[in-house]
Amino acid sequence: MNIPSQIVTLLAGIALTLVSLWYGQNHNLLPIAATATASLVDNLFNTMMVIGTGIFLLVNGILIYSVFNFGRKPGDETDGPPVHGNIPLEIVWTAIPAVIVLGLSIYSFDVYQSEGGQDPMDHSVAHHGKNHNQMAKMSGAAIAAPMIADATDAVTETLPAKQDAPTLGTVSPKVGDTSKPPEFVVNAAGMQYAWLFTYPDTEVIAAELHVPIDREVLINISANDVIHAFWVPEFRLKQDAVPGRQTEVRFIANRLGEYPLICAELCGAYHGAMKTKVVVESQADFDTWLQTQIASAEVGLDAALATNPAHMTEPEYLAPYAKEVGITAEMLQQLKPSGESVHDHSMS
């Protein structure tokens, strides 16, 4: 039984649409969502996956069909038909991608604004941060252990003045409404190769970020030396930390737990080790942690300095990674320039 080509095309289109919709919603490529607005990013990603899957199947289906249907038959030495172009078809396959890209651009910008993204057309200090003269100038080397006191002062100067920060306990607006102060403010400073977090109205400086669950959080982000990036995959947030500028992110964490905070901009030799964590905990647990930190104000800074790979020798930094892949101290020795040595104890 010969089925009309129109029916075959319709059935293929329905099948392609159903497969694309199913895979776009069931790809399981994203980590758990731990903020109130993470679903906005997930829905955008799912939409892109649906469209991408459909285009992939359509293009590859046409290619496979063309190979079998229009390929040269055995013994056929003739040339193909002299087809030089199809203007209507070229307009269609140019217009459709243009409409898709425009639609996704509008959709993604709407998600960005809903998450509290900064207005790119607003060039005021409130949206684009303090100028360079208001930011501390401290290199990564300046946070060496013998200079803890100086580093503490420099980190404090790097971050916005306390009187500029909204008062804690303010009623939370909807995420994305930057006209009102958030409930909770933390200042984050990125440096080679650590994150330091200060809490307004306290003397707390911590090497990891603690936030209470179900409260809107504003993170004021700055960089002391080179560009870094504040990235928490489970929060669906990524924001550059730019030297001489202040940026920000807003979120409401709605899932208890610990989540990795990663620097997502190449910032130097030990970029891969610039990691810490975000701890989302109940208000009671957060209050307990904060009081503990207040009682020992320098603990957070000491912790960051103790684990900062900028103070490690190359053998000390590479030892755990080399051991995992079976590289010995002798093998590392061969990679070192003459006159330098790698000590065996670093690989133990």
Buried (B, 14 or more C-beta within 10 A) or exposed (E): EEEEEEEEEEEBEEEBEEBBBEBBEEEEEBEEBBBBBBEBBBEBBBBBBBBBBBBEBBEEEEEEEEEEEEEEEEEEEEEEEEEEEEEEEEEEEEEEEEEBEEEBEEBBEEBBEBBBBBEEEEEEEEBBBBEEEBBBBBEBEBBBEEBBEEBBEBBBBBBBEEEBBBEBEBEBBEBBEBEEBBBBBBBBBBBBBBBBBBBBEBEBBBBBBBBBBBBBBBBBBBBBBBBBBBBBBBBBBBBBBBBBBBBBBBBBBBBEBEBEBBBBBEBBEBBBBBBBBBBBBEEEBBEEBBEEBEEEEBBBBBBBBEBBBBBBEBBEBBBEEBBEEEBEBEEBBEEEEEEEEBEEEBBE
